[in-house]
Amino acid sequence: MPAPEAAARVIEALSHVRAHASGDKKEPVGVVLNVRMALVNARDVPVRIYWEMTGAGGPTNSMSDDWLGSIPAYLLYATEDVDSGTFKLWVPLPKEKGDYVVSLYARTTNKELPDDSISTSSFH
């Protein structure tokens, strides 16, 4: 992808993110998730990690269309039959203030391995 097109995509994506003004700059605001994972019987199987944010406050805190759907985050490969590790994931906050939940999904194309998910507690 050409650099100008990539820059336009980043600017569009960040236009829906809460920002903090710092002088003449705007810094995006988000949360950092510390994720610990264990992969069992997944040696050399691609495990795709996605995140999704939902409103935790019911119908008065619905998400705009810009935030619907799963966002790809990582592609992991286990190097042992039982493998584990940690990673940090930064998730931007929507402009609309409210209570939110982030869910992480681990998915593979291997029918013998179950997909898995976990959600955070609600945060503001």
Helices and strands as residue ranges (DSSP letters): H 3-14, E 19-22, E 25-28, E 30-40, E 46-55, G 58-61, G 65-67, E 71-77, E 82-92, E 100-107, E 116-119
